[in-house]
Amino acid sequence: MIPANGFLLLYGDSTIDLPGLFIGFNLNADGESLSLFDTDANDNAVIDTVTFGLQIPDHSISRINDIWQLSPPTLGAINRSLALGEPGEIRVNEWLSADDAVFEDEFIELFNPLSQPVALGGLAMSDEPVTFPRKHTLPELSFIAPQGFALLTPDGRFGRPSKS
């Protein structure tokens, strides 16, 4: 039982040597959804869900004033918000179009020159800026690290392109 205003910490990695509960799976840092379900007796109703995009190392997504935000990890304590940089400072750093000799996928690489992380959620990219300016919208709760890079591929994946 979780006490009122209490916390229950669940670990995904069962190889760490800490007391606690282990959920038996890890979350994908490139993005996915996580849902909390009620018991069988309550028809496994969804209690809570969060969907997120690209995550950055050593940061967490925390609910602060009922809004999901990027934060420093606050294990078992009150969540704290984190200052974010301005999305207008993000730059297209590199791109590659159809080059099967080196990479299986085309890609676009973004760079964050700032010393703070930047939220990418809701930003859009397009190769048709006049007729379809929001052709691909980046998922909410997606972030790029300070002085970091984010790689986008045509199928909407983040990460490194596959070498052929």
C-alpha positions as CSV (number, residue, x, y, z in Angstrom):
1,M,0.0,0.0,0.0
2,I,1.2,3.5,-0.9
3,P,0.6,6.0,1.9
4,A,-1.2,9.3,1.1
5,N,1.3,11.6,-0.7
6,G,3.7,8.7,-0.7
7,F,5.9,7.2,-3.4
8,L,6.5,3.7,-4.8
9,L,9.7,3.3,-6.8
10,L,9.6,0.6,-9.5
11,Y,12.8,-0.5,-11.2
12,G,13.0,-1.7,-14.8
13,D,16.6,-3.2,-14.5
14,S,16.6,-6.2,-12.3
15,T,20.4,-6.4,-12.5
16,I,20.9,-3.6,-10.0
17,D,21.4,-4.5,-6.4
18,L,18.8,-2.4,-4.7
19,P,15.8,-3.4,-2.6
20,G,12.4,-2.8,-4.2
21,L,10.0,-3.9,-6.9
22,F,11.2,-4.7,-10.4
23,I,8.7,-4.4,-13.3
24,G,10.5,-6.8,-15.6
25,F,10.9,-4.5,-18.6
26,N,12.8,-1.4,-19.6
27,L,11.4,1.7,-21.3
28,N,12.6,2.7,-24.8
29,A,14.5,6.0,-24.7
30,D,13.4,6.7,-28.3
31,G,9.8,6.9,-27.1
32,E,6.8,4.8,-26.3
33,S,3.8,4.7,-23.9
34,L,3.6,3.5,-20.4
35,S,0.2,2.6,-18.8
36,L,-0.8,1.7,-15.2
37,F,-3.8,-0.7,-15.1
38,D,-6.2,-1.5,-12.3
39,T,-6.8,-5.1,-11.1
40,D,-8.7,-7.9,-12.8
41,A,-11.5,-7.3,-10.3
42,N,-11.8,-3.8,-11.7
43,D,-11.7,-5.0,-15.3
44,N,-8.1,-3.9,-15.8
45,A,-9.2,-0.3,-16.4
46,V,-6.5,2.2,-17.3
47,I,-5.6,4.3,-14.3
48,D,-2.9,6.5,-15.9
49,T,-0.9,6.7,-19.1
50,V,2.0,8.7,-20.4
51,T,3.3,8.8,-24.0
52,F,6.7,10.2,-24.6
53,G,9.3,10.7,-27.4
54,L,13.1,10.9,-27.4
55,Q,14.6,11.0,-23.9
56,I,18.0,12.2,-22.8
57,P,20.4,10.4,-20.4
58,D,20.2,11.0,-16.7
59,H,16.9,12.9,-16.9
60,S,13.4,11.8,-16.1
61,I,9.9,12.7,-17.1
62,S,8.0,13.8,-14.0
63,R,4.5,15.0,-13.3
64,I,4.7,18.5,-11.8
65,N,1.4,20.3,-11.1
66,D,-0.4,17.6,-13.2
67,I,1.8,18.4,-16.3
68,W,4.5,16.0,-17.6
69,Q,7.9,17.7,-17.7
70,L,11.6,17.0,-18.0
71,S,13.2,16.9,-14.6
72,P,16.3,15.6,-12.8
73,P,15.6,12.2,-11.2
74,T,14.0,12.7,-7.8
75,L,13.7,9.1,-6.5
76,G,11.2,9.0,-3.7
77,A,11.0,12.8,-3.4
78,I,9.0,15.7,-4.7
79,N,9.5,16.3,-8.4
80,R,11.4,19.4,-9.6
81,S,11.2,21.1,-12.9
82,L,14.2,21.8,-15.1
83,A,15.0,25.0,-17.0
84,L,14.8,24.4,-20.8
85,G,16.4,26.2,-23.7
86,E,14.6,27.8,-26.5
87,P,13.6,25.5,-29.5
88,G,14.5,28.3,-31.9
89,E,18.2,27.7,-31.2
90,I,18.1,24.1,-32.5
91,R,19.9,23.7,-35.8
92,V,19.7,21.1,-38.6
93,N,23.3,19.9,-38.4
94,E,23.5,17.2,-41.0
95,W,21.3,15.2,-43.4
96,L,21.7,12.3,-45.7
97,S,19.4,11.3,-48.5
98,A,19.1,7.8,-50.0
99,D,22.6,6.4,-49.8
100,D,22.3,2.7,-49.5
101,A,26.1,2.3,-49.8
102,V,26.7,3.7,-46.3
103,F,23.4,3.7,-44.4
104,E,20.2,1.8,-44.9
105,D,18.1,4.9,-43.9
106,E,18.1,8.5,-44.8
107,F,18.4,10.8,-41.8
108,I,18.3,14.4,-40.5
109,E,20.5,15.3,-37.5
110,L,19.5,18.1,-35.2
111,F,22.0,19.9,-32.9
112,N,21.4,21.8,-29.7
113,P,24.1,24.3,-29.1
114,L,22.7,25.4,-25.7
115,S,23.8,24.5,-22.2
116,Q,20.2,23.4,-21.4
117,P,18.1,20.6,-22.8
118,V,15.4,21.7,-25.3
119,A,11.9,20.3,-25.7
120,L,11.3,19.0,-29.3
121,G,7.7,18.0,-28.8
122,G,5.4,19.7,-31.2
123,L,8.1,21.0,-33.5
124,A,7.6,20.0,-37.1
125,M,9.8,19.2,-40.2
126,S,8.8,19.2,-43.8
127,D,10.3,19.0,-47.3
128,E,7.1,20.8,-48.5
129,P,7.1,24.0,-46.4
130,V,4.5,25.8,-48.5
131,T,1.9,23.1,-49.0
132,F,2.5,20.8,-46.0
133,P,4.7,22.7,-43.4
134,R,3.8,20.3,-40.5
135,K,4.5,17.1,-42.5
136,H,6.2,15.4,-39.6
137,T,5.5,16.6,-36.0
138,L,7.8,15.4,-33.3
139,P,6.1,13.6,-30.4
140,E,5.4,15.5,-27.2
141,L,7.8,14.9,-24.3
142,S,10.7,14.6,-26.7
143,F,14.0,16.3,-25.8
144,I,17.5,17.0,-27.0
145,A,20.4,17.1,-24.6
146,P,22.6,20.2,-24.0
147,Q,25.2,20.3,-26.7
148,G,23.5,17.2,-28.0
149,F,22.3,15.6,-31.2
150,A,19.0,14.0,-32.2
151,L,18.8,11.8,-35.3
152,L,15.5,11.6,-37.2
153,T,14.8,8.9,-39.8
154,P,12.0,8.7,-42.4
155,D,10.0,6.2,-40.5
156,G,9.8,8.4,-37.4
157,R,12.5,6.6,-35.4
158,F,15.1,8.4,-33.4
159,G,18.7,7.0,-33.0
160,R,21.5,6.0,-35.3
161,P,20.7,5.0,-38.9
162,S,21.3,1.3,-39.7
163,K,24.5,0.5,-41.5
164,S,24.0,-1.8,-44.5
